Amino acid sequence: MHPVGDQLASAIRSLHRVSRSEARARAVAALDRVGIPDAARRARAYPHEYSAGCASER
């Protein structure tokens, strides 16, 4: 299992010729664009930590 940001960065790198740090920045920006609060911190979270049932994350 990999953190969400790593998964997104991997997908970005498979489509674009960018550095790991640029792919990571794009992943964080994507999370921010879709309304994920504190995107940089949440990029380090694992998928199971994104439960829609957790009121504290809304």
N, C-alpha and C positions, 0 to 999 in steps of 0.2 A: 504494500500500500504506500502511496506517495502523497505528499501534500498537494492540495488543489493547485497552488501556484506552480509547482513543478510540472504537474500534468498539463496545465495550460501552456507553460513555457516550452515544453516538449512539442506540443502540437504546433506552436508558432514557429519553432526552429525547423520542423519538418516541411513547412510551407514557405518559409522565408530564410534567406541567408543572413542571419543576424547572430550576434554574439549571445552567449548565455545571459549576460547581464542585460542586454537589450531585450531579449525574449522575456526575462523576468519582469522588467519594467513594463513591457506591453501587457503581460499577464495581470499585473497589479492594476494597470489602467483599465483593462477590460472588466475586472471585478468592480472597480469604482463606477464605470459607466452603467453597469446594470444595478447599481444601488446597494452594493455590499458595503456596510459601514466598516470603517477602519480597514480598508482593502489590503494594505501592506501586512498588517497582522494576520488577517484572515487568509491571505495567500499561503501562510505557513501552516494553516489548519488542515486536518485530514477530512475527507468527504463525510465521514460519519459525524463530524462535529458541526455540520451544516443543517442539522435537524430543523425542519420547519415547525416543529412542535415546541420549540424552546422560546418562550415569551421574552426571555432576557436578550435575545439576539434580534428582536424585531425593532 
